[in-house]
Amino acid sequence: MDSRGELFDSLESFLRQLIGMVESEGLTFLADIELSFTQVRTTMLLACSGPLPIGAVADHLDLSVHAAGRNIDRLVELGILERRENPDDRRVKLVSLSLPGLEMVDQHLAARRRALRAFIEQLPSEQVDALASALRPILAADYLHSRRPVQTT
């Protein structure tokens, strides 16, 4: 096996286990408030992007506008999202996180951060230093930049 193949296998295994550990903490919190997977995806998209038109939410999540609208309606009913007119075009409705929605996302992310910190605390110091040194140039080069930008119009 070549070094790229070996790296792929190792990285895939590492990420699967790390994400499983971190997400189990975060998803437990979200399961308690009984959101569907699509509602969670909608919420996290808006947490990352800020206000978006319903059509842009649908496009980004590969949903029909009707399906996105139903999910958004439910999240508005739950007080997680707010819907308002676009100041530049009153025909367009923008959706964004409400204050309770922002707090929910913060709690979800805090659970994930706690799990990630617990993982890091288990590592020996030399592995912490080696991993940080390996990640620094990769992150600085921005290889992880999203290939699919969120549309805001």
Phi and psi in radians as a Rosetta constraint file:
Dihedral C 1 N 2 CA 2 C 2 CIRCULARHARMONIC -1.331 0.35
Dihedral N 2 CA 2 C 2 N 3 CIRCULARHARMONIC 2.956 0.35
Dihedral C 2 N 3 CA 3 C 3 CIRCULARHARMONIC -1.150 0.35
Dihedral N 3 CA 3 C 3 N 4 CIRCULARHARMONIC -0.577 0.35
Dihedral C 3 N 4 CA 4 C 4 CIRCULARHARMONIC -1.192 0.35
Dihedral N 4 CA 4 C 4 N 5 CIRCULARHARMONIC -0.668 0.35
Dihedral C 4 N 5 CA 5 C 5 CIRCULARHARMONIC -1.144 0.35
Dihedral N 5 CA 5 C 5 N 6 CIRCULARHARMONIC -0.723 0.35
Dihedral C 5 N 6 CA 6 C 6 CIRCULARHARMONIC -1.135 0.35
Dihedral N 6 CA 6 C 6 N 7 CIRCULARHARMONIC -0.743 0.35
Dihedral C 6 N 7 CA 7 C 7 CIRCULARHARMONIC -1.083 0.35
Dihedral N 7 CA 7 C 7 N 8 CIRCULARHARMONIC -0.753 0.35
Dihedral C 7 N 8 CA 8 C 8 CIRCULARHARMONIC -0.997 0.35
Dihedral N 8 CA 8 C 8 N 9 CIRCULARHARMONIC -0.889 0.35
Dihedral C 8 N 9 CA 9 C 9 CIRCULARHARMONIC -1.062 0.35
Dihedral N 9 CA 9 C 9 N 10 CIRCULARHARMONIC -0.771 0.35
Dihedral C 9 N 10 CA 10 C 10 CIRCULARHARMONIC -1.158 0.35
Dihedral N 10 CA 10 C 10 N 11 CIRCULARHARMONIC -0.795 0.35
Dihedral C 10 N 11 CA 11 C 11 CIRCULARHARMONIC -1.148 0.35
Dihedral N 11 CA 11 C 11 N 12 CIRCULARHARMONIC -0.704 0.35
Dihedral C 11 N 12 CA 12 C 12 CIRCULARHARMONIC -1.082 0.35
Dihedral N 12 CA 12 C 12 N 13 CIRCULARHARMONIC -0.794 0.35
Dihedral C 12 N 13 CA 13 C 13 CIRCULARHARMONIC -1.110 0.35
Dihedral N 13 CA 13 C 13 N 14 CIRCULARHARMONIC -0.799 0.35
Dihedral C 13 N 14 CA 14 C 14 CIRCULARHARMONIC -1.035 0.35
Dihedral N 14 CA 14 C 14 N 15 CIRCULARHARMONIC -0.859 0.35
Dihedral C 14 N 15 CA 15 C 15 CIRCULARHARMONIC -1.168 0.35
Dihedral N 15 CA 15 C 15 N 16 CIRCULARHARMONIC -0.686 0.35
Dihedral C 15 N 16 CA 16 C 16 CIRCULARHARMONIC -1.033 0.35
Dihedral N 16 CA 16 C 16 N 17 CIRCULARHARMONIC -0.805 0.35
Dihedral C 16 N 17 CA 17 C 17 CIRCULARHARMONIC -1.228 0.35
Dihedral N 17 CA 17 C 17 N 18 CIRCULARHARMONIC -0.766 0.35
Dihedral C 17 N 18 CA 18 C 18 CIRCULARHARMONIC -1.131 0.35
Dihedral N 18 CA 18 C 18 N 19 CIRCULARHARMONIC -0.828 0.35
Dihedral C 18 N 19 CA 19 C 19 CIRCULARHARMONIC -1.125 0.35
Dihedral N 19 CA 19 C 19 N 20 CIRCULARHARMONIC -0.693 0.35
Dihedral C 19 N 20 CA 20 C 20 CIRCULARHARMONIC -1.025 0.35
Dihedral N 20 CA 20 C 20 N 21 CIRCULARHARMONIC -0.764 0.35
Dihedral C 20 N 21 CA 21 C 21 CIRCULARHARMONIC -1.170 0.35
Dihedral N 21 CA 21 C 21 N 22 CIRCULARHARMONIC -0.837 0.35
Dihedral C 21 N 22 CA 22 C 22 CIRCULARHARMONIC -1.200 0.35
Dihedral N 22 CA 22 C 22 N 23 CIRCULARHARMONIC -0.773 0.35
Dihedral C 22 N 23 CA 23 C 23 CIRCULARHARMONIC -1.214 0.35
Dihedral N 23 CA 23 C 23 N 24 CIRCULARHARMONIC -0.524 0.35
Dihedral C 23 N 24 CA 24 C 24 CIRCULARHARMONIC -1.055 0.35
Dihedral N 24 CA 24 C 24 N 25 CIRCULARHARMONIC -0.628 0.35
Dihedral C 24 N 25 CA 25 C 25 CIRCULARHARMONIC -1.198 0.35
Dihedral N 25 CA 25 C 25 N 26 CIRCULARHARMONIC -0.859 0.35
Dihedral C 25 N 26 CA 26 C 26 CIRCULARHARMONIC -1.179 0.35
Dihedral N 26 CA 26 C 26 N 27 CIRCULARHARMONIC -0.675 0.35
Dihedral C 26 N 27 CA 27 C 27 CIRCULARHARMONIC -1.297 0.35
Dihedral N 27 CA 27 C 27 N 28 CIRCULARHARMONIC -0.478 0.35
Dihedral C 27 N 28 CA 28 C 28 CIRCULARHARMONIC -1.044 0.35
Dihedral N 28 CA 28 C 28 N 29 CIRCULARHARMONIC -0.765 0.35
Dihedral C 28 N 29 CA 29 C 29 CIRCULARHARMONIC -1.065 0.35
Dihedral N 29 CA 29 C 29 N 30 CIRCULARHARMONIC -0.809 0.35
Dihedral C 29 N 30 CA 30 C 30 CIRCULARHARMONIC -1.181 0.35
Dihedral N 30 CA 30 C 30 N 31 CIRCULARHARMONIC -0.605 0.35
Dihedral C 30 N 31 CA 31 C 31 CIRCULARHARMONIC -1.110 0.35
Dihedral N 31 CA 31 C 31 N 32 CIRCULARHARMONIC -0.565 0.35
Dihedral C 31 N 32 CA 32 C 32 CIRCULARHARMONIC -1.123 0.35
Dihedral N 32 CA 32 C 32 N 33 CIRCULARHARMONIC -0.467 0.35
Dihedral C 32 N 33 CA 33 C 33 CIRCULARHARMONIC -1.729 0.35
Dihedral N 33 CA 33 C 33 N 34 CIRCULARHARMONIC 0.083 0.35
Dihedral C 33 N 34 CA 34 C 34 CIRCULARHARMONIC 1.011 0.35
Dihedral N 34 CA 34 C 34 N 35 CIRCULARHARMONIC 0.876 0.35
Dihedral C 34 N 35 CA 35 C 35 CIRCULARHARMONIC -1.630 0.35
Dihedral N 35 CA 35 C 35 N 36 CIRCULARHARMONIC 2.565 0.35
Dihedral C 35 N 36 CA 36 C 36 CIRCULARHARMONIC -1.303 0.35
Dihedral N 36 CA 36 C 36 N 37 CIRCULARHARMONIC 2.881 0.35
Dihedral C 36 N 37 CA 37 C 37 CIRCULARHARMONIC -1.025 0.35
Dihedral N 37 CA 37 C 37 N 38 CIRCULARHARMONIC -0.747 0.35
Dihedral C 37 N 38 CA 38 C 38 CIRCULARHARMONIC -1.148 0.35
Dihedral N 38 CA 38 C 38 N 39 CIRCULARHARMONIC -0.645 0.35
Dihedral C 38 N 39 CA 39 C 39 CIRCULARHARMONIC -1.158 0.35
Dihedral N 39 CA 39 C 39 N 40 CIRCULARHARMONIC -0.669 0.35
Dihedral C 39 N 40 CA 40 C 40 CIRCULARHARMONIC -1.128 0.35
Dihedral N 40 CA 40 C 40 N 41 CIRCULARHARMONIC -0.794 0.35
Dihedral C 40 N 41 CA 41 C 41 CIRCULARHARMONIC -1.051 0.35
Dihedral N 41 CA 41 C 41 N 42 CIRCULARHARMONIC -0.733 0.35
Dihedral C 41 N 42 CA 42 C 42 CIRCULARHARMONIC -1.072 0.35
Dihedral N 42 CA 42 C 42 N 43 CIRCULARHARMONIC -0.812 0.35
Dihedral C 42 N 43 CA 43 C 43 CIRCULARHARMONIC -1.076 0.35
Dihedral N 43 CA 43 C 43 N 44 CIRCULARHARMONIC -0.801 0.35
Dihedral C 43 N 44 CA 44 C 44 CIRCULARHARMONIC -1.207 0.35
Dihedral N 44 CA 44 C 44 N 45 CIRCULARHARMONIC -0.620 0.35
Dihedral C 44 N 45 CA 45 C 45 CIRCULARHARMONIC -1.027 0.35
Dihedral N 45 CA 45 C 45 N 46 CIRCULARHARMONIC -0.837 0.35
Dihedral C 45 N 46 CA 46 C 46 CIRCULARHARMONIC -1.214 0.35
Dihedral N 46 CA 46 C 46 N 47 CIRCULARHARMONIC -0.502 0.35
Dihedral C 46 N 47 CA 47 C 47 CIRCULARHARMONIC -1.147 0.35
Dihedral N 47 CA 47 C 47 N 48 CIRCULARHARMONIC -0.610 0.35
Dihedral C 47 N 48 CA 48 C 48 CIRCULARHARMONIC -1.491 0.35
Dihedral N 48 CA 48 C 48 N 49 CIRCULARHARMONIC -0.594 0.35
Dihedral C 48 N 49 CA 49 C 49 CIRCULARHARMONIC -1.735 0.35
Dihedral N 49 CA 49 C 49 N 50 CIRCULARHARMONIC -0.443 0.35
Dihedral C 49 N 50 CA 50 C 50 CIRCULARHARMONIC 1.504 0.35
Dihedral N 50 CA 50 C 50 N 51 CIRCULARHARMONIC -2.957 0.35
Dihedral C 50 N 51 CA 51 C 51 CIRCULARHARMONIC -1.019 0.35
Dihedral N 51 CA 51 C 51 N 52 CIRCULARHARMONIC 2.417 0.35
Dihedral C 51 N 52 CA 52 C 52 CIRCULARHARMONIC -2.432 0.35
Dihedral N 52 CA 52 C 52 N 53 CIRCULARHARMONIC 2.651 0.35
Dihedral C 52 N 53 CA 53 C 53 CIRCULARHARMONIC -1.195 0.35
Dihedral N 53 CA 53 C 53 N 54 CIRCULARHARMONIC 2.683 0.35
Dihedral C 53 N 54 CA 54 C 54 CIRCULARHARMONIC -1.010 0.35
Dihedral N 54 CA 54 C 54 N 55 CIRCULARHARMONIC -0.687 0.35
Dihedral C 54 N 55 CA 55 C 55 CIRCULARHARMONIC -1.070 0.35
Dihedral N 55 CA 55 C 55 N 56 CIRCULARHARMONIC -0.653 0.35
Dihedral C 55 N 56 CA 56 C 56 CIRCULARHARMONIC -1.210 0.35
Dihedral N 56 CA 56 C 56 N 57 CIRCULARHARMONIC -0.647 0.35
Dihedral C 56 N 57 CA 57 C 57 CIRCULARHARMONIC -1.073 0.35
Dihedral N 57 CA 57 C 57 N 58 CIRCULARHARMONIC -0.823 0.35
Dihedral C 57 N 58 CA 58 C 58 CIRCULARHARMONIC -1.031 0.35
Dihedral N 58 CA 58 C 58 N 59 CIRCULARHARMONIC -0.820 0.35
Dihedral C 58 N 59 CA 59 C 59 CIRCULARHARMONIC -1.055 0.35
Dihedral N 59 CA 59 C 59 N 60 CIRCULARHARMONIC -0.828 0.35
Dihedral C 59 N 60 CA 60 C 60 CIRCULARHARMONIC -1.143 0.35
Dihedral N 60 CA 60 C 60 N 61 CIRCULARHARMONIC -0.605 0.35
Dihedral C 60 N 61 CA 61 C 61 CIRCULARHARMONIC -1.651 0.35
Dihedral N 61 CA 61 C 61 N 62 CIRCULARHARMONIC 0.089 0.35
Dihedral C 61 N 62 CA 62 C 62 CIRCULARHARMONIC 0.968 0.35
Dihedral N 62 CA 62 C 62 N 63 CIRCULARHARMONIC 0.833 0.35
Dihedral C 62 N 63 CA 63 C 63 CIRCULARHARMONIC -2.062 0.35
Dihedral N 63 CA 63 C 63 N 64 CIRCULARHARMONIC 2.793 0.35
Dihedral C 63 N 64 CA 64 C 64 CIRCULARHARMONIC -1.248 0.35
Dihedral N 64 CA 64 C 64 N 65 CIRCULARHARMONIC 2.757 0.35
Dihedral C 64 N 65 CA 65 C 65 CIRCULARHARMONIC -1.072 0.35
Dihedral N 65 CA 65 C 65 N 66 CIRCULARHARMONIC -0.625 0.35
Dihedral C 65 N 66 CA 66 C 66 CIRCULARHARMONIC -1.107 0.35
Dihedral N 66 CA 66 C 66 N 67 CIRCULARHARMONIC -0.827 0.35
Dihedral C 66 N 67 CA 67 C 67 CIRCULARHARMONIC -1.128 0.35
Dihedral N 67 CA 67 C 67 N 68 CIRCULARHARMONIC -0.750 0.35
Dihedral C 67 N 68 CA 68 C 68 CIRCULARHARMONIC -1.080 0.35
Dihedral N 68 CA 68 C 68 N 69 CIRCULARHARMONIC -0.743 0.35
Dihedral C 68 N 69 CA 69 C 69 CIRCULARHARMONIC -1.064 0.35
Dihedral N 69 CA 69 C 69 N 70 CIRCULARHARMONIC -0.715 0.35
Dihedral C 69 N 70 CA 70 C 70 CIRCULARHARMONIC -1.086 0.35
Dihedral N 70 CA 70 C 70 N 71 CIRCULARHARMONIC -0.773 0.35
Dihedral C 70 N 71 CA 71 C 71 CIRCULARHARMONIC -1.133 0.35
Dihedral N 71 CA 71 C 71 N 72 CIRCULARHARMONIC -0.725 0.35
Dihedral C 71 N 72 CA 72 C 72 CIRCULARHARMONIC -1.139 0.35
Dihedral N 72 CA 72 C 72 N 73 CIRCULARHARMONIC -0.741 0.35
Dihedral C 72 N 73 CA 73 C 73 CIRCULARHARMONIC -0.972 0.35
Dihedral N 73 CA 73 C 73 N 74 CIRCULARHARMONIC -0.785 0.35
Dihedral C 73 N 74 CA 74 C 74 CIRCULARHARMONIC -1.142 0.35
Dihedral N 74 CA 74 C 74 N 75 CIRCULARHARMONIC -0.709 0.35
Dihedral C 74 N 75 CA 75 C 75 CIRCULARHARMONIC -1.189 0.35
Dihedral N 75 CA 75 C 75 N 76 CIRCULARHARMONIC -0.555 0.35
Dihedral C 75 N 76 CA 76 C 76 CIRCULARHARMONIC -1.190 0.35
Dihedral N 76 CA 76 C 76 N 77 CIRCULARHARMONIC -0.763 0.35
Dihedral C 76 N 77 CA 77 C 77 CIRCULARHARMONIC -1.030 0.35
Dihedral N 77 CA 77 C 77 N 78 CIRCULARHARMONIC -0.661 0.35
Dihedral C 77 N 78 CA 78 C 78 CIRCULARHARMONIC -1.355 0.35
Dihedral N 78 CA 78 C 78 N 79 CIRCULARHARMONIC -0.135 0.35
Dihedral C 78 N 79 CA 79 C 79 CIRCULARHARMONIC 1.440 0.35
Dihedral N 79 CA 79 C 79 N 80 CIRCULARHARMONIC 0.201 0.35
Dihedral C 79 N 80 CA 80 C 80 CIRCULARHARMONIC -1.480 0.35
Dihedral N 80 CA 80 C 80 N 81 CIRCULARHARMONIC -0.594 0.35
Dihedral C 80 N 81 CA 81 C 81 CIRCULARHARMONIC -2.077 0.35
Dihedral N 81 CA 81 C 81 N 82 CIRCULARHARMONIC 2.771 0.35
Dihedral C 81 N 82 CA 82 C 82 CIRCULARHARMONIC -2.108 0.35
Dihedral N 82 CA 82 C 82 N 83 CIRCULARHARMONIC 2.569 0.35
Dihedral C 82 N 83 CA 83 C 83 CIRCULARHARMONIC -2.148 0.35
Dihedral N 83 CA 83 C 83 N 84 CIRCULARHARMONIC 2.308 0.35
Dihedral C 83 N 84 CA 84 C 84 CIRCULARHARMONIC -2.599 0.35
Dihedral N 84 CA 84 C 84 N 85 CIRCULARHARMONIC 2.916 0.35
Dihedral C 84 N 85 CA 85 C 85 CIRCULARHARMONIC -1.250 0.35
Dihedral N 85 CA 85 C 85 N 86 CIRCULARHARMONIC 2.539 0.35
Dihedral C 85 N 86 CA 86 C 86 CIRCULARHARMONIC -1.269 0.35
Dihedral N 86 CA 86 C 86 N 87 CIRCULARHARMONIC 2.184 0.35
Dihedral C 86 N 87 CA 87 C 87 CIRCULARHARMONIC -1.105 0.35
Dihedral N 87 CA 87 C 87 N 88 CIRCULARHARMONIC -0.385 0.35
Dihedral C 87 N 88 CA 88 C 88 CIRCULARHARMONIC -1.528 0.35
Dihedral N 88 CA 88 C 88 N 89 CIRCULARHARMONIC -0.382 0.35
Dihedral C 88 N 89 CA 89 C 89 CIRCULARHARMONIC -2.680 0.35
Dihedral N 89 CA 89 C 89 N 90 CIRCULARHARMONIC 1.746 0.35
Dihedral C 89 N 90 CA 90 C 90 CIRCULARHARMONIC -1.107 0.35
Dihedral N 90 CA 90 C 90 N 91 CIRCULARHARMONIC -0.271 0.35
Dihedral C 90 N 91 CA 91 C 91 CIRCULARHARMONIC -1.296 0.35
Dihedral N 91 CA 91 C 91 N 92 CIRCULARHARMONIC -0.367 0.35
Dihedral C 91 N 92 CA 92 C 92 CIRCULARHARMONIC -1.675 0.35
Dihedral N 92 CA 92 C 92 N 93 CIRCULARHARMONIC 2.271 0.35
Dihedral C 92 N 93 CA 93 C 93 CIRCULARHARMONIC -1.695 0.35
Dihedral N 93 CA 93 C 93 N 94 CIRCULARHARMONIC 2.258 0.35
Dihedral C 93 N 94 CA 94 C 94 CIRCULARHARMONIC -1.739 0.35
Dihedral N 94 CA 94 C 94 N 95 CIRCULARHARMONIC 2.464 0.35
Dihedral C 94 N 95 CA 95 C 95 CIRCULARHARMONIC -2.044 0.35
Dihedral N 95 CA 95 C 95 N 96 CIRCULARHARMONIC 2.510 0.35
Dihedral C 95 N 96 CA 96 C 96 CIRCULARHARMONIC -2.629 0.35
Dihedral N 96 CA 96 C 96 N 97 CIRCULARHARMONIC 2.924 0.35
Dihedral C 96 N 97 CA 97 C 97 CIRCULARHARMONIC -1.247 0.35
Dihedral N 97 CA 97 C 97 N 98 CIRCULARHARMONIC 2.428 0.35
Dihedral C 97 N 98 CA 98 C 98 CIRCULARHARMONIC -1.429 0.35
Dihedral N 98 CA 98 C 98 N 99 CIRCULARHARMONIC 3.054 0.35
Dihedral C 98 N 99 CA 99 C 99 CIRCULARHARMONIC -1.026 0.35
Dihedral N 99 CA 99 C 99 N 100 CIRCULARHARMONIC -0.824 0.35
Dihedral C 99 N 100 CA 100 C 100 CIRCULARHARMONIC -1.072 0.35
Dihedral N 100 CA 100 C 100 N 101 CIRCULARHARMONIC -0.585 0.35
Dihedral C 100 N 101 CA 101 C 101 CIRCULARHARMONIC -1.144 0.35
Dihedral N 101 CA 101 C 101 N 102 CIRCULARHARMONIC -0.746 0.35
Dihedral C 101 N 102 CA 102 C 102 CIRCULARHARMONIC -1.075 0.35
Dihedral N 102 CA 102 C 102 N 103 CIRCULARHARMONIC -0.720 0.35
Dihedral C 102 N 103 CA 103 C 103 CIRCULARHARMONIC -1.130 0.35
Dihedral N 103 CA 103 C 103 N 104 CIRCULARHARMONIC -0.676 0.35
Dihedral C 103 N 104 CA 104 C 104 CIRCULARHARMONIC -1.100 0.35
Dihedral N 104 CA 104 C 104 N 105 CIRCULARHARMONIC -0.797 0.35
Dihedral C 104 N 105 CA 105 C 105 CIRCULARHARMONIC -1.100 0.35
Dihedral N 105 CA 105 C 105 N 106 CIRCULARHARMONIC -0.745 0.35
Dihedral C 105 N 106 CA 106 C 106 CIRCULARHARMONIC -1.042 0.35
Dihedral N 106 CA 106 C 106 N 107 CIRCULARHARMONIC -0.726 0.35
Dihedral C 106 N 107 CA 107 C 107 CIRCULARHARMONIC -1.151 0.35
Dihedral N 107 CA 107 C 107 N 108 CIRCULARHARMONIC -0.707 0.35
Dihedral C 107 N 108 CA 108 C 108 CIRCULARHARMONIC -1.084 0.35
Dihedral N 108 CA 108 C 108 N 109 CIRCULARHARMONIC -0.837 0.35
Dihedral C 108 N 109 CA 109 C 109 CIRCULARHARMONIC -1.170 0.35
Dihedral N 109 CA 109 C 109 N 110 CIRCULARHARMONIC -0.605 0.35
Dihedral C 109 N 110 CA 110 C 110 CIRCULARHARMONIC -1.114 0.35
Dihedral N 110 CA 110 C 110 N 111 CIRCULARHARMONIC -0.678 0.35
Dihedral C 110 N 111 CA 111 C 111 CIRCULARHARMONIC -1.120 0.35
Dihedral N 111 CA 111 C 111 N 112 CIRCULARHARMONIC -0.728 0.35
Dihedral C 111 N 112 CA 112 C 112 CIRCULARHARMONIC -1.135 0.35
Dihedral N 112 CA 112 C 112 N 113 CIRCULARHARMONIC -0.722 0.35
Dihedral C 112 N 113 CA 113 C 113 CIRCULARHARMONIC -1.124 0.35
Dihedral N 113 CA 113 C 113 N 114 CIRCULARHARMONIC -0.693 0.35
Dihedral C 113 N 114 CA 114 C 114 CIRCULARHARMONIC -1.050 0.35
Dihedral N 114 CA 114 C 114 N 115 CIRCULARHARMONIC -0.760 0.35
Dihedral C 114 N 115 CA 115 C 115 CIRCULARHARMONIC -1.152 0.35
Dihedral N 115 CA 115 C 115 N 116 CIRCULARHARMONIC -0.697 0.35
Dihedral C 115 N 116 CA 116 C 116 CIRCULARHARMONIC -1.158 0.35
Dihedral N 116 CA 116 C 116 N 117 CIRCULARHARMONIC -0.736 0.35
Dihedral C 116 N 117 CA 117 C 117 CIRCULARHARMONIC -1.110 0.35
Dihedral N 117 CA 117 C 117 N 118 CIRCULARHARMONIC -0.652 0.35
Dihedral C 117 N 118 CA 118 C 118 CIRCULARHARMONIC -1.117 0.35
Dihedral N 118 CA 118 C 118 N 119 CIRCULARHARMONIC -0.695 0.35
Dihedral C 118 N 119 CA 119 C 119 CIRCULARHARMONIC -1.087 0.35
Dihedral N 119 CA 119 C 119 N 120 CIRCULARHARMONIC -0.834 0.35
Dihedral C 119 N 120 CA 120 C 120 CIRCULARHARMONIC -1.078 0.35
Dihedral N 120 CA 120 C 120 N 121 CIRCULARHARMONIC -0.678 0.35
Dihedral C 120 N 121 CA 121 C 121 CIRCULARHARMONIC -1.105 0.35
Dihedral N 121 CA 121 C 121 N 122 CIRCULARHARMONIC -0.440 0.35
Dihedral C 121 N 122 CA 122 C 122 CIRCULARHARMONIC -1.372 0.35
Dihedral N 122 CA 122 C 122 N 123 CIRCULARHARMONIC -0.343 0.35
Dihedral C 122 N 123 CA 123 C 123 CIRCULARHARMONIC -1.334 0.35
Dihedral N 123 CA 123 C 123 N 124 CIRCULARHARMONIC 2.474 0.35
Dihedral C 123 N 124 CA 124 C 124 CIRCULARHARMONIC -1.127 0.35
Dihedral N 124 CA 124 C 124 N 125 CIRCULARHARMONIC 2.631 0.35
Dihedral C 124 N 125 CA 125 C 125 CIRCULARHARMONIC -0.936 0.35
Dihedral N 125 CA 125 C 125 N 126 CIRCULARHARMONIC -0.711 0.35
Dihedral C 125 N 126 CA 126 C 126 CIRCULARHARMONIC -1.164 0.35
Dihedral N 126 CA 126 C 126 N 127 CIRCULARHARMONIC -0.550 0.35
Dihedral C 126 N 127 CA 127 C 127 CIRCULARHARMONIC -1.304 0.35
Dihedral N 127 CA 127 C 127 N 128 CIRCULARHARMONIC -0.604 0.35
Dihedral C 127 N 128 CA 128 C 128 CIRCULARHARMONIC -1.053 0.35
Dihedral N 128 CA 128 C 128 N 129 CIRCULARHARMONIC -0.845 0.35
Dihedral C 128 N 129 CA 129 C 129 CIRCULARHARMONIC -1.111 0.35
Dihedral N 129 CA 129 C 129 N 130 CIRCULARHARMONIC -0.750 0.35
Dihedral C 129 N 130 CA 130 C 130 CIRCULARHARMONIC -1.131 0.35
Dihedral N 130 CA 130 C 130 N 131 CIRCULARHARMONIC -0.763 0.35
Dihedral C 130 N 131 CA 131 C 131 CIRCULARHARMONIC -1.157 0.35
Dihedral N 131 CA 131 C 131 N 132 CIRCULARHARMONIC -0.753 0.35
Dihedral C 131 N 132 CA 132 C 132 CIRCULARHARMONIC -1.085 0.35
Dihedral N 132 CA 132 C 132 N 133 CIRCULARHARMONIC -0.724 0.35
Dihedral C 132 N 133 CA 133 C 133 CIRCULARHARMONIC -1.154 0.35
Dihedral N 133 CA 133 C 133 N 134 CIRCULARHARMONIC -0.639 0.35
Dihedral C 133 N 134 CA 134 C 134 CIRCULARHARMONIC -1.246 0.35
Dihedral N 134 CA 134 C 134 N 135 CIRCULARHARMONIC -0.645 0.35
Dihedral C 134 N 135 CA 135 C 135 CIRCULARHARMONIC -1.357 0.35
Dihedral N 135 CA 135 C 135 N 136 CIRCULARHARMONIC -0.553 0.35
Dihedral C 135 N 136 CA 136 C 136 CIRCULARHARMONIC -0.903 0.35
Dihedral N 136 CA 136 C 136 N 137 CIRCULARHARMONIC -0.948 0.35
Dihedral C 136 N 137 CA 137 C 137 CIRCULARHARMONIC -1.223 0.35
Dihedral N 137 CA 137 C 137 N 138 CIRCULARHARMONIC -0.516 0.35
Dihedral C 137 N 138 CA 138 C 138 CIRCULARHARMONIC -1.159 0.35
Dihedral N 138 CA 138 C 138 N 139 CIRCULARHARMONIC -0.791 0.35
Dihedral C 138 N 139 CA 139 C 139 CIRCULARHARMONIC -1.202 0.35
Dihedral N 139 CA 139 C 139 N 140 CIRCULARHARMONIC -0.652 0.35
Dihedral C 139 N 140 CA 140 C 140 CIRCULARHARMONIC -1.137 0.35
Dihedral N 140 CA 140 C 140 N 141 CIRCULARHARMONIC -0.562 0.35
Dihedral C 140 N 141 CA 141 C 141 CIRCULARHARMONIC -1.399 0.35
Dihedral N 141 CA 141 C 141 N 142 CIRCULARHARMONIC -0.166 0.35
Dihedral C 141 N 142 CA 142 C 142 CIRCULARHARMONIC 1.091 0.35
Dihedral N 142 CA 142 C 142 N 143 CIRCULARHARMONIC 0.659 0.35
Dihedral C 142 N 143 CA 143 C 143 CIRCULARHARMONIC -1.146 0.35
Dihedral N 143 CA 143 C 143 N 144 CIRCULARHARMONIC -0.364 0.35
Dihedral C 143 N 144 CA 144 C 144 CIRCULARHARMONIC -1.589 0.35
Dihedral N 144 CA 144 C 144 N 145 CIRCULARHARMONIC 0.048 0.35
Dihedral C 144 N 145 CA 145 C 145 CIRCULARHARMONIC -0.975 0.35
Dihedral N 145 CA 145 C 145 N 146 CIRCULARHARMONIC 2.346 0.35
Dihedral C 145 N 146 CA 146 C 146 CIRCULARHARMONIC -0.975 0.35
Dihedral N 146 CA 146 C 146 N 147 CIRCULARHARMONIC 2.317 0.35
Dihedral C 146 N 147 CA 147 C 147 CIRCULARHARMONIC -1.490 0.35
Dihedral N 147 CA 147 C 147 N 148 CIRCULARHARMONIC -0.184 0.35
Dihedral C 147 N 148 CA 148 C 148 CIRCULARHARMONIC -2.174 0.35
Dihedral N 148 CA 148 C 148 N 149 CIRCULARHARMONIC 1.569 0.35
Dihedral C 148 N 149 CA 149 C 149 CIRCULARHARMONIC -1.173 0.35
Dihedral N 149 CA 149 C 149 N 150 CIRCULARHARMONIC 2.601 0.35
Dihedral C 149 N 150 CA 150 C 150 CIRCULARHARMONIC -1.359 0.35
Dihedral N 150 CA 150 C 150 N 151 CIRCULARHARMONIC 2.255 0.35
Dihedral C 150 N 151 CA 151 C 151 CIRCULARHARMONIC -1.474 0.35
Dihedral N 151 CA 151 C 151 N 152 CIRCULARHARMONIC 2.422 0.35
Dihedral C 151 N 152 CA 152 C 152 CIRCULARHARMONIC -1.957 0.35
Dihedral N 152 CA 152 C 152 N 153 CIRCULARHARMONIC 0.166 0.35
